[in-house]
Amino acid sequence: MELFNLFLIAVIQGITEFLPISSSGHLILLPYLTGQPDQGLVIDVAVHVGTLGAVILYFRKDVALALAGFGRLVRGRIDTPGAFLALCLIVATIPVVIAGTIIKLAGAEEMLRSIVLIGWTMLVFGILLWWVDTRAPRIRKAPQWTLKHAAIMGLWQVIALLPGTSRSGITITGARALGYDRPDAARLSMLMSIPTIAASGVLMGGKVIVEADLAMARDGALAAGLAFVSALAALAVMMRLARSISFTPYVIYRVVLGLVLLGVAYS
């Protein structure tokens, strides 16, 4: 793969994975805009690994807490904050794993990769994020996360299987609807991304191992590194902005892009 195209894919994935503007939507659109072929499964997995590393590093204290708690959880003990956090993350991940597996087994993935769908999901779920964010109360913090709320946010996350929705955007929307303030809604969304991205990588990983050669492995390693750096920077910016401004700037971007895509699709 050409170095510039590889750079574009990795940086776009890294920046858009955690901002509420849809990484999958942008990656699907990239071949249309550049005329380059689809990046393929190896690069898809590599950039996901890079973004996974970034979110784990950024939220390393929460990750360490959940990992320590997971050890207690497998022994049937939910007696620490870490064990409860691990349980909530598992509950929040189950719906999207089930739905994603069904879509993959049904071979419906390609049916979802259309500019029309991305345009509408960008527009509709961007407006929904704005509507919820401007009207929902800010009365809860992340430590108040409950199993019920984890399950509800997990169901919101299933909608992100539609390209253009944005996994972070829809889960932030769900958290804000439940009354979590902006920084903590973003924090819970990011923590939910860890098992979700990991599960996605596992689903795609088997085929990658079979198909990958030395050149693919080299491209994949470079893509993962670039995605890691850009994702870490995007995370730092978003979490800082979440403490001082609303999600409206992301919504404006989504609405403009959605309208442009729909204009192109229907013209």
Number of C-alpha atoms within 10 A of each C-alpha: 12 8 11 9 16 18 16 16 23 30 22 21 29 31 22 24 30 26 23 28 27 27 24 24 24 19 21 18 18 19 15 12 9 9 8 12 11 14 16 10 15 22 24 23 22 27 29 23 22 26 31 25 20 24 21 18 14 16 15 13 11 17 19 13 17 24 16 16 22 22 15 18 20 11 8 10 13 18 11 16 14 22 23 22 26 24 21 21 23 19 20 27 25 18 18 21 19 11 14 20 13 12 15 13 9 9 10 12 14 9 8 15 17 15 21 17 21 26 26 21 24 29 24 17 24 29 17 15 23 18 15 18 24 13 11 16 14 16 11 17 16 15 10 10 18 14 17 12 17 23 19 18 26 25 21 21 29 21 18 22 17 18 26 34 29 28 30 27 29 26 29 31 31 25 30 26 20 20 20 25 23 24 22 23 25 28 21 22 24 24 18 24 25 20 17 22 18 15 17 17 19 13 16 15 18 10 12 21 11 8 11 14 11 8 10 17 16 12 18 24 18 20 29 26 21 24 32 28 18 21 30 22 15 19 24 12 12 17 18 12 14 17 13 9 12 15 21 16 10 16 24 15 15 26 21 14 18 24 15 12 21 18 12 12 13 8 6
